[in-house]
Amino acid sequence: MKKQKLKEGPPEFYRLDDDMTLADRWMIDHPNIIENDDDTWYQLKLGHPIDGSQPVRILITRDGRPLDYTETSLANPVVSSRTAKLLNVAAPGEVQFLDVRIDRRHRGYKALNILDHIDCLDKKLSVLFPPNKDGRQAVMEVAINSKKVGSRRIFRVATWPVCVIVRPIIKEHFEREGITGAVFRALRSS
């Protein structure tokens, strides 16, 4: 079997995460489309279009400064309207935006449904935990096989849809526009 080679130079991909180091930030709970529906957070991780006719409801679990990029308690991305506009321009057609009401106080926020789930985990370069009994693979450190990604700019790894992966252009847009709440972790790729 041919050994994958680590790409040199600047990172091709970043993991987009919620900046939990911000002391005065808000914290938000998992999303629900219908009251008492605990399945919405899971639907947002599958990458299938979701009926957006009803707003997603989210509760604040800790008051604080609203951020442009936040992840819910179950790691579903929620963005301000200006972040949604930025993503719509930088990665058209790759994200579905669902209207969100946060504690009936904050409007204009959107839940991100990342539509592209790509089978691009480089298992040789990634740091993996032993598979679960059901065969699912837990990943400690993600590495991306860049040949499988194509031109996509924002996506999830199909076999491990926990994290959001972005190209440098998304990171640059966020930084240039001063998007709050986002932190980027460089990933290895082959």
Phi and psi restraints in degrees (value plus and minus 20) as a CYANA .aco file:
   2 LYS   PHI     -92.1   -52.1
   2 LYS   PSI     110.8   150.8
   3 LYS   PHI     -97.6   -57.6
   3 LYS   PSI     113.0   153.0
   4 GLN   PHI     -92.3   -52.3
   4 GLN   PSI     117.8   157.8
   5 LYS   PHI    -123.6   -83.6
   5 LYS   PSI     113.2   153.2
   6 LEU   PHI     -86.9   -46.9
   6 LEU   PSI     109.6   149.6
   7 LYS   PHI     -94.3   -54.3
   7 LYS   PSI     120.7   160.7
   8 GLU   PHI    -119.9   -79.9
   8 GLU   PSI     144.8   184.8
   9 GLY   PHI      78.8   118.8
   9 GLY   PSI    -187.3  -147.3
  10 PRO   PHI     -84.6   -44.6
  10 PRO   PSI     132.7   172.7
  11 PRO   PHI     -81.0   -41.0
  11 PRO   PSI     121.9   161.9
  12 GLU   PHI    -107.8   -67.8
  12 GLU   PSI     -43.3    -3.3
  13 PHE   PHI    -160.4  -120.4
  13 PHE   PSI     130.8   170.8
  14 TYR   PHI    -151.7  -111.7
  14 TYR   PSI     128.7   168.7
  15 ARG   PHI    -108.8   -68.8
  15 ARG   PSI     105.0   145.0
  16 LEU   PHI    -112.2   -72.2
  16 LEU   PSI     100.5   140.5
  17 ASP   PHI    -148.1  -108.1
  17 ASP   PSI     144.6   184.6
  18 ASP   PHI    -100.1   -60.1
  18 ASP   PSI     109.8   149.8
  19 ASP   PHI     -99.5   -59.5
  19 ASP   PSI      75.7   115.7
  20 MET   PHI    -100.4   -60.4
  20 MET   PSI     -21.5    18.5
  21 THR   PHI    -103.7   -63.7
  21 THR   PSI     -29.5    10.5
  22 LEU   PHI     -92.7   -52.7
  22 LEU   PSI      96.6   136.6
  23 ALA   PHI     -88.1   -48.1
  23 ALA   PSI     -56.3   -16.3
  24 ASP   PHI    -119.6   -79.6
  24 ASP   PSI      -1.2    38.8
  25 ARG   PHI    -101.0   -61.0
  25 ARG   PSI     139.1   179.1
  26 TRP   PHI    -103.6   -63.6
  26 TRP   PSI     144.9   184.9
  27 MET   PHI    -149.6  -109.6
  27 MET   PSI     117.9   157.9
  28 ILE   PHI    -144.4  -104.4
  28 ILE   PSI     131.1   171.1
  29 ASP   PHI    -103.1   -63.1
  29 ASP   PSI     160.0   200.0
  30 HIS   PHI     -90.5   -50.5
  30 HIS   PSI     135.0   175.0
  31 PRO   PHI    -102.7   -62.7
  31 PRO   PSI     129.9   169.9
  32 ASN   PHI    -156.2  -116.2
  32 ASN   PSI     111.9   151.9
  33 ILE   PHI    -105.5   -65.5
  33 ILE   PSI     -63.1   -23.1
  34 ILE   PHI    -133.3   -93.3
  34 ILE   PSI     118.8   158.8
  35 GLU   PHI     -73.4   -33.4
  35 GLU   PSI     117.1   157.1
  36 ASN   PHI      46.2    86.2
  36 ASN   PSI      -0.7    39.3
  37 ASP   PHI    -118.1   -78.1
  37 ASP   PSI      87.7   127.7
  38 ASP   PHI    -112.7   -72.7
  38 ASP   PSI      -6.9    33.1
  39 ASP   PHI    -118.4   -78.4
  39 ASP   PSI     -33.3     6.7
  40 THR   PHI     -79.6   -39.6
  40 THR   PSI     -63.9   -23.9
  41 TRP   PHI     -77.6   -37.6
  41 TRP   PSI     -58.9   -18.9
  42 TYR   PHI     -90.6   -50.6
  42 TYR   PSI     -62.3   -22.3
  43 GLN   PHI     -78.5   -38.5
  43 GLN   PSI     -56.1   -16.1
  44 LEU   PHI     -91.6   -51.6
  44 LEU   PSI     -29.8    10.2
  45 LYS   PHI    -118.4   -78.4
  45 LYS   PSI     -26.9    13.1
  46 LEU   PHI    -105.4   -65.4
  46 LEU   PSI     -44.4    -4.4
  47 GLY   PHI      64.5   104.5
  47 GLY   PSI      -7.9    32.1
  48 HIS   PHI    -117.7   -77.7
  48 HIS   PSI     123.9   163.9
  49 PRO   PHI     -76.0   -36.0
  49 PRO   PSI     123.4   163.4
  50 ILE   PHI    -138.6   -98.6
  50 ILE   PSI     123.1   163.1
  51 ASP   PHI     -82.7   -42.7
  51 ASP   PSI      95.6   135.6
  52 GLY   PHI    -121.1   -81.1
  52 GLY   PSI       3.1    43.1
  53 SER   PHI     -91.9   -51.9
  53 SER   PSI     -42.0    -2.0
  54 GLN   PHI    -132.8   -92.8
  54 GLN   PSI     121.8   161.8
  55 PRO   PHI     -89.5   -49.5
  55 PRO   PSI     128.8   168.8
  56 VAL   PHI     -97.7   -57.7
  56 VAL   PSI     115.6   155.6
  57 ARG   PHI    -124.8   -84.8
  57 ARG   PSI     114.5   154.5
  58 ILE   PHI    -158.2  -118.2
  58 ILE   PSI     118.7   158.7
  59 LEU   PHI    -120.6   -80.6
  59 LEU   PSI     129.6   169.6
  60 ILE   PHI    -104.4   -64.4
  60 ILE   PSI     108.3   148.3
  61 THR   PHI    -118.1   -78.1
  61 THR   PSI     -39.0     1.0
  62 ARG   PHI    -168.4  -128.4
  62 ARG   PSI     101.7   141.7
  63 ASP   PHI     -84.6   -44.6
  63 ASP   PSI     130.9   170.9
  64 GLY   PHI     147.4   187.4
  64 GLY   PSI    -187.4  -147.4
  65 ARG   PHI     -91.4   -51.4
  65 ARG   PSI     104.2   144.2
  66 PRO   PHI     -83.7   -43.7
  66 PRO   PSI     123.2   163.2
  67 LEU   PHI    -135.3   -95.3
  67 LEU   PSI     139.3   179.3
  68 ASP   PHI     -94.4   -54.4
  68 ASP   PSI     -49.9    -9.9
  69 TYR   PHI    -151.4  -111.4
  69 TYR   PSI     102.6   142.6
  70 THR   PHI    -159.4  -119.4
  70 THR   PSI     129.4   169.4
  71 GLU   PHI    -132.0   -92.0
  71 GLU   PSI     120.8   160.8
  72 THR   PHI     -89.1   -49.1
  72 THR   PSI     157.1   197.1
  73 SER   PHI     -80.3   -40.3
  73 SER   PSI     -39.3     0.7
  74 LEU   PHI    -132.1   -92.1
  74 LEU   PSI       5.6    45.6
  75 ALA   PHI      44.6    84.6
  75 ALA   PSI      13.6    53.6
  76 ASN   PHI    -112.8   -72.8
  76 ASN   PSI     105.1   145.1
  77 PRO   PHI     -88.8   -48.8
  77 PRO   PSI     116.7   156.7
  78 VAL   PHI    -150.1  -110.1
  78 VAL   PSI     112.1   152.1
  79 VAL   PHI    -148.5  -108.5
  79 VAL   PSI     136.1   176.1
  80 SER   PHI     -90.9   -50.9
  80 SER   PSI     145.9   185.9
  81 SER   PHI     -82.5   -42.5
  81 SER   PSI     -55.1   -15.1
  82 ARG   PHI     -89.7   -49.7
  82 ARG   PSI     -53.2   -13.2
  83 THR   PHI     -89.4   -49.4
  83 THR   PSI     -59.2   -19.2
  84 ALA   PHI     -81.3   -41.3
  84 ALA   PSI     -63.3   -23.3
  85 LYS   PHI     -81.7   -41.7
  85 LYS   PSI     -62.2   -22.2
  86 LEU   PHI     -81.3   -41.3
  86 LEU   PSI     -67.2   -27.2
  87 LEU   PHI     -86.3   -46.3
  87 LEU   PSI     -55.0   -15.0
  88 ASN   PHI     -83.1   -43.1
  88 ASN   PSI     -54.0   -14.0
  89 VAL   PHI    -101.1   -61.1
  89 VAL   PSI     -63.6   -23.6
  90 ALA   PHI     -96.7   -56.7
  90 ALA   PSI     -47.5    -7.5
  91 ALA   PHI    -161.3  -121.3
  91 ALA   PSI      43.0    83.0
  92 PRO   PHI     -81.4   -41.4
  92 PRO   PSI     113.9   153.9
  93 GLY   PHI      59.1    99.1
  93 GLY   PSI     -21.0    19.0
  94 GLU   PHI    -116.5   -76.5
  94 GLU   PSI     -29.5    10.5
  95 VAL   PHI    -157.2  -117.2
  95 VAL   PSI     118.2   158.2
  96 GLN   PHI    -119.0   -79.0
  96 GLN   PSI     114.5   154.5
  97 PHE   PHI    -125.9   -85.9
  97 PHE   PSI     105.3   145.3
  98 LEU   PHI    -133.5   -93.5
  98 LEU   PSI     111.6   151.6
  99 ASP   PHI     -80.0   -40.0
  99 ASP   PSI     121.2   161.2
 100 VAL   PHI    -147.6  -107.6
 100 VAL   PSI     120.4   160.4
 101 ARG   PHI    -134.7   -94.7
 101 ARG   PSI     100.0   140.0
 102 ILE   PHI    -125.5   -85.5
 102 ILE   PSI      88.9   128.9
 103 ASP   PHI      30.9    70.9
 103 ASP   PSI      10.8    50.8
 104 ARG   PHI      39.2    79.2
 104 ARG   PSI     -14.4    25.6
 105 ARG   PHI    -125.8   -85.8
 105 ARG   PSI     -54.3   -14.3
 106 HIS   PHI    -132.3   -92.3
 106 HIS   PSI      98.2   138.2
 107 ARG   PHI    -137.0   -97.0
 107 ARG   PSI     146.6   186.6
 108 GLY   PHI      70.6   110.6
 108 GLY   PSI     -19.3    20.7
 109 TYR   PHI    -108.9   -68.9
 109 TYR   PSI     135.7   175.7
 110 LYS   PHI    -151.6  -111.6
 110 LYS   PSI     117.6   157.6
 111 ALA   PHI    -105.2   -65.2
 111 ALA   PSI     116.9   156.9
 112 LEU   PHI    -113.0   -73.0
 112 LEU   PSI     106.7   146.7
 113 ASN   PHI    -129.9   -89.9
 113 ASN   PSI      82.2   122.2
 114 ILE   PHI    -100.3   -60.3
 114 ILE   PSI      95.2   135.2
 115 LEU   PHI    -101.9   -61.9
 115 LEU   PSI     -45.4    -5.4
 116 ASP   PHI    -113.1   -73.1
 116 ASP   PSI      99.0   139.0
 117 HIS   PHI    -138.9   -98.9
 117 HIS   PSI      93.9   133.9
 118 ILE   PHI    -133.6   -93.6
 118 ILE   PSI     115.6   155.6
 119 ASP   PHI    -100.4   -60.4
 119 ASP   PSI      59.8    99.8
 120 CYS   PHI    -150.6  -110.6
 120 CYS   PSI      -5.4    34.6
 121 LEU   PHI     -89.9   -49.9
 121 LEU   PSI     102.7   142.7
 122 ASP   PHI    -106.8   -66.8
 122 ASP   PSI      80.7   120.7
 123 LYS   PHI     -89.1   -49.1
 123 LYS   PSI     -43.3    -3.3
 124 LYS   PHI     -97.2   -57.2
 124 LYS   PSI     -53.8   -13.8
 125 LEU   PHI    -113.4   -73.4
 125 LEU   PSI     -41.1    -1.1
 126 SER   PHI     -95.6   -55.6
 126 SER   PSI     136.8   176.8
 127 VAL   PHI    -120.9   -80.9
 127 VAL   PSI      96.0   136.0
 128 LEU   PHI    -133.7   -93.7
 128 LEU   PSI     125.8   165.8
 129 PHE   PHI    -104.6   -64.6
 129 PHE   PSI     139.6   179.6
 130 PRO   PHI     -78.2   -38.2
 130 PRO   PSI     124.5   164.5
 131 PRO   PHI     -79.4   -39.4
 131 PRO   PSI     128.3   168.3
 132 ASN   PHI     -88.7   -48.7
 132 ASN   PSI     148.9   188.9
 133 LYS   PHI     -78.7   -38.7
 133 LYS   PSI     -50.7   -10.7
 134 ASP   PHI    -104.8   -64.8
 134 ASP   PSI     -17.0    23.0
 135 GLY   PHI      73.3   113.3
 135 GLY   PSI     -30.8     9.2
 136 ARG   PHI     -88.3   -48.3
 136 ARG   PSI     122.1   162.1
 137 GLN   PHI    -120.7   -80.7
 137 GLN   PSI     102.5   142.5
 138 ALA   PHI    -111.1   -71.1
 138 ALA   PSI     120.9   160.9
 139 VAL   PHI    -139.3   -99.3
 139 VAL   PSI     108.4   148.4
 140 MET   PHI    -110.5   -70.5
 140 MET   PSI     -59.5   -19.5
 141 GLU   PHI    -158.5  -118.5
 141 GLU   PSI      97.5   137.5
 142 VAL   PHI    -102.5   -62.5
 142 VAL   PSI     116.6   156.6
 143 ALA   PHI    -148.6  -108.6
 143 ALA   PSI     122.4   162.4
 144 ILE   PHI    -129.2   -89.2
 144 ILE   PSI     115.4   155.4
 145 ASN   PHI    -105.9   -65.9
 145 ASN   PSI      81.1   121.1
 146 SER   PHI     -85.3   -45.3
 146 SER   PSI     -44.7    -4.7
 147 LYS   PHI     -84.5   -44.5
 147 LYS   PSI     -47.0    -7.0
 148 LYS   PHI    -105.8   -65.8
 148 LYS   PSI     -31.4     8.6
 149 VAL   PHI    -104.4   -64.4
 149 VAL   PSI     -51.1   -11.1
 150 GLY   PHI      47.9    87.9
 150 GLY   PSI    -158.3  -118.3
 151 SER   PHI    -118.6   -78.6
 151 SER   PSI     -12.6    27.4
 152 ARG   PHI     -81.6   -41.6
 152 ARG   PSI     124.5   164.5
 153 ARG   PHI    -129.4   -89.4
 153 ARG   PSI     -42.0    -2.0
 154 ILE   PHI    -164.4  -124.4
 154 ILE   PSI     111.2   151.2
 155 PHE   PHI    -184.3  -144.3
 155 PHE   PSI     153.0   193.0
 156 ARG   PHI    -136.9   -96.9
 156 ARG   PSI     135.4   175.4
 157 VAL   PHI    -100.7   -60.7
 157 VAL   PSI     103.6   143.6
 158 ALA   PHI     -76.7   -36.7
 158 ALA   PSI     -60.5   -20.5
 159 THR   PHI    -104.6   -64.6
 159 THR   PSI     -25.9    14.1
 160 TRP   PHI    -173.7  -133.7
 160 TRP   PSI      55.4    95.4
 161 PRO   PHI    -100.3   -60.3
 161 PRO   PSI       8.6    48.6
 162 VAL   PHI     -93.2   -53.2
 162 VAL   PSI     -62.9   -22.9
 163 CYS   PHI    -128.3   -88.3
 163 CYS   PSI     140.4   180.4
 164 VAL   PHI    -119.7   -79.7
 164 VAL   PSI     108.8   148.8
 165 ILE   PHI    -131.0   -91.0
 165 ILE   PSI     115.6   155.6
 166 VAL   PHI    -152.6  -112.6
 166 VAL   PSI     138.9   178.9
 167 ARG   PHI    -104.2   -64.2
 167 ARG   PSI     142.7   182.7
 168 PRO   PHI     -75.7   -35.7
 168 PRO   PSI     -51.0   -11.0
 169 ILE   PHI     -82.0   -42.0
 169 ILE   PSI     -55.9   -15.9
 170 ILE   PHI     -87.2   -47.2
 170 ILE   PSI     -66.2   -26.2
 171 LYS   PHI     -77.1   -37.1
 171 LYS   PSI     -65.9   -25.9
 172 GLU   PHI     -82.1   -42.1
 172 GLU   PSI     -63.0   -23.0
 173 HIS   PHI     -81.1   -41.1
 173 HIS   PSI     -66.4   -26.4
 174 PHE   PHI     -79.7   -39.7
 174 PHE   PSI     -66.5   -26.5
 175 GLU   PHI     -87.0   -47.0
 175 GLU   PSI     -63.0   -23.0
 176 ARG   PHI     -83.7   -43.7
 176 ARG   PSI     -57.2   -17.2
 177 GLU   PHI    -107.8   -67.8
 177 GLU   PSI     -22.8    17.2
 178 GLY   PHI      48.8    88.8
 178 GLY   PSI      16.4    56.4
 179 ILE   PHI     -85.5   -45.5
 179 ILE   PSI     104.5   144.5
 180 THR   PHI    -109.8   -69.8
 180 THR   PSI     129.0   169.0
 181 GLY   PHI      75.3   115.3
 181 GLY   PSI     -31.7     8.3
 182 ALA   PHI    -117.4   -77.4
 182 ALA   PSI     121.4   161.4
 183 VAL   PHI    -153.0  -113.0
 183 VAL   PSI     123.3   163.3
 184 PHE   PHI    -137.9   -97.9
 184 PHE   PSI     111.5   151.5
 185 ARG   PHI    -135.5   -95.5
 185 ARG   PSI     100.5   140.5
 186 ALA   PHI     -82.2   -42.2
 186 ALA   PSI     118.0   158.0
 187 LEU   PHI    -132.3   -92.3
 187 LEU   PSI     133.1   173.1
 188 ARG   PHI    -101.4   -61.4
 188 ARG   PSI     132.8   172.8
 189 SER   PHI    -167.9  -127.9
 189 SER   PSI     139.9   179.9
